[in-house]
Amino acid sequence: MNPVLLDLGFIKIYWYSIMILLGFFVGGSIIIKEAKRFKIPEDYIINLIILTLLFGIIGARLYYCIFEWSYYSKHLLDIFKIWEGGLAIHGGILFGLIFIIIYTKKYKVNTFRMLDIVVVGLIIGQAIGRWGNFFNGEAHGPITTLETLQNLHIPNFIIEGMNIHGVYYHPTFLYESLWCLIGFILLLLFRRRYYCKIGQTTALYLVWYGIGRYMIETLRTDSLMLFDFKMAQIVSILSIIIGLIILLIKSRGLKLENRYNDLENIDEIRF
């Protein structure tokens, strides 16, 4: 699979970058649409999306490079070559979360409501962005056989893309992309529930993605390691626990209390 979409000589356009941007635009559009429902100023939400993406990319790259420091310490300039891959989603989520907390506190906005708005766009962005790994021939699973992949009813172009130097691999990027796509649908439906409370959608995202990533990580062959443990699985376990705690806390109180879809109980944003 050729990772380069277009080679203009003086510049190369990579599929990886295109898929990240496509995920950003699709996810961002969904966030903006939901924000309009709550009459959140467009300038405010666009600023939040762009700056969160910027901090997220920085965090995702730093996270990855820290765990691969044995290589990057000797190739410092390669740290900036993000188009070649090497973005750890957990680092991006962490840095993006920190920024959203700061940003919402600055403008006195309910942080959990904003996170509920963001996570639905985030998870569909993840589903799309994972395809960048496909074109880079990375984030795959262990060696397998052509027959195994065909029995999974995987499209032929993906099977051939997983034929790397004559060896077939499990397309774990696809498994995660599909898991995120299903999660997107579930979160979208869950958030529309009349009794859905502020913070519960965020909690469900943490649990859903945590479970999926933990299972998929058992197949990954390029995991970032902390001693003998896969870092993504450690973070996934923490994500599930935190999500369950938030679900428990946010479920307390009366049914009509702190409803996400209460359009009359919205913070005034002076931006």
N, C-alpha and C positions, 0 to 999 in steps of 0.2 A: 504494500500500500504506500503510495507516494504521499508524504506529508505536506508537500508543496502544492497549493492550489494553482498558483500563477507565478511564474518566474519572469520578471520584467528586466532581468539583467542587473539593474542597479538596486533592485529590491525584490524580495521574495514574500509572497503572501501565503501564509501557512493555514491549512485547514483547522489546526488547533485554535488559532486566533479567531478564525471565522466562527467556529462553534461556540467559543466563549462569548463573543459579541452577540451572536444570535440568541443564546440563552439569556444574556443581559437584556436585550430588547424585548423578548417575549415576556420574561419575568417582570421587567420594569413596566411594561404596558398593563399587565394584570394588576400590579401594585397601584399604579396611577388611577386605573378605573375604579378600584375599590376605595381609594382615598377620596375620590370625587363623591362617592356615595355618602361619605361623612363630612362633605364640604370642607375638606382640608385644602388649603391653598396649594395650587399646582406648583408654584415656585418652591414652596417648602418641601414637598414630596420629591420633586425632581432633584433638588439639592441633596436631600437625604439619600436618594438612590445612587447618584453619581459619586458622592463622597464615601458612602458605604462600600461601593464597588472598589473605589481606589484603595481604601484602607484594607478591604478584604483581599485584594490581589497582593498588596504588600505583606499582609499577614500570612497568606497562603504560601508565598515564596519564601519568606523568612523561616517559617515553620519547616518547610521542606529542606531548605539549605542547612538549617541547624542540625537536622538528623542525618544529613549527608555531608557533614562538615569535613570529613576525611578527604573528600574529593574537592569541595569548593574552597577549602583553605589553600589548595594548590592551584586553583583556577578561579581566581576572584572575579574576573570579568564575565565568566559564565553565569554568575549569579543573576545578571541582567537579561539573560537570554530566555525569557519566559515563554517565547513562542516555540521553544523546543520541548516544552512540557515541564513538569516539576512544580505543580501548584497543589498544595495539600489542602483539601477542602476544610478540614477541621481548623487549620490556622486562619483561613479566610473567615469562617463563621465566628471564631473567637474575636478577631480584630473588628469584624463588622458589628458584632454585638456590643463591644466596648464603645464603638463610635455611636451607635444608635442610643445607648444609654446616656451618653454625654449630650448628644444632640437633643434628645427629648427632654432631658432635665433642664437644659438651657432655655427651652421655649415652654417649659411647664406643661408638657404633653404626657398623657398616660403611656408609659413605656410599653406595657404589655399589650395595649390596644394597637400600638404601632407595630409591635412585633407580630401580632396576629395578622396584620395587613401584609407584612413583608414576607412571612414564611411561606405563604402559598405561592408567591412569585418566585421565591428562592428555590423551592423544591422542583418546580418545572424548569427553572434555569439550570439546576443541577442535572436534570434528566437530559437536557439538550447538550450541555457542556461536556458530559461524559463522552460524547461522540468524538471529541477532539482527541481523546486517548486512542480511539480506534484508528484514526488516520496516522497517529504517531507510532502505532504498533506497541503501545505500552499499557500498563494497568490490566494485564491479562492474567489468566489463571495458569494452572499447570498444563503440561503436555497431555494431549488427548488424541483421539483418532478421528478421521473423517467420518466414519460410520456413527460414532457417538454424537457428533455435532449434527449430522443429518437426522438422527433419531430424535433430536430435540426440536426438529422442525425450524431450525434457524435458517433465515434467508441465505441463499447461496453466496451473495456478494459479501456477506459478513464472514461466512465460512472461509472464503478465499482470502479475505483480509486477515483472518487468523492463521493463515498459512505463512509463517514467518521463517524464511530461510529453509523451506521444505518441511517444517514441523508445525503441526496444528496445536493450537492452544485454546483453552476455555475463554470465551469472550466475557470476562467478568464485568467489563465496561457496560455490556448490554444488559446483564443481570441487574446491575445497579440502576441503569437508566430506566428499565421497566419498573423496578421497585419504586423509584422516584415518581414515575408517571402515575402509577396506581395511587401512591401517596398523595399526589397532587389532586386527583379526583376525590379521594376520601376527605382531604382537608377542605376542599371547596364545598363539598356537601355538608360536612360537619359544621363549618363556619356559618352556614345558612340556617342551622337549627335555631328555632325560636328561643330555646332555653340555653343556648351556647353562651358561656360566660367569658368575660375578658380574661385572656391568658390561657384558656383551655386549648385553643388552636395551636399556640406555640408549644404547649406541653405535648400535644399529640404529635407534632412534628419531631420533637426530640426523641420520643419513644419510637415512632415509626422508623425514622431514619437510623436511629441507634440500633434497632433490631436488624434491619436489613444490612447495614454496613458491617455489623459484627459477623453475620453469617457469610457474607460475600468475602470478607477479609480472610476467612479460613482458606479460600482458594487462591488469593493473591500471592504472587511470587516476588513482588517488588515492594513489600510492605516496609514502612519506616519502623525501625526497631528500637526498643528501650530495653537494653540487655537482651534477655531471651523472649521478651514479650512484644507482640505487635501493638504499636502505639495506637493505631486506629481502633483496636478492640478495647483497649483501656478506656479511651475517650468515649467509645460507644456505650460501654457499661455505665460510665458516669452520666452520659446523656440520658440513658433510659431511667436511671435512678432519679435524676433531677426532674425529668419530665413527669414521672409518676408522683413525685412530691408536689410539684406545681398543680397537677390535676387534682390531687387530694385537697390541697389548700383552696384552690379556686372553686371546688365543688361545694364548699361550705356556704351556709347562709340560705336565704330564701331563693326560690326559683327565679323570681323576677328581679333579683338584686344583681347589679353589675353585669347586666346582659350585654354581650358584644353588639348585638343588633339594635340596641336602644339608641336610635338616631337623635333623641332629644337630650341624651346625656353625653355631650361631646365637649371636649376642651376647646376653648377659644384660642386660636393660634395667632399671635401677633408676630408676623414675619416681615 
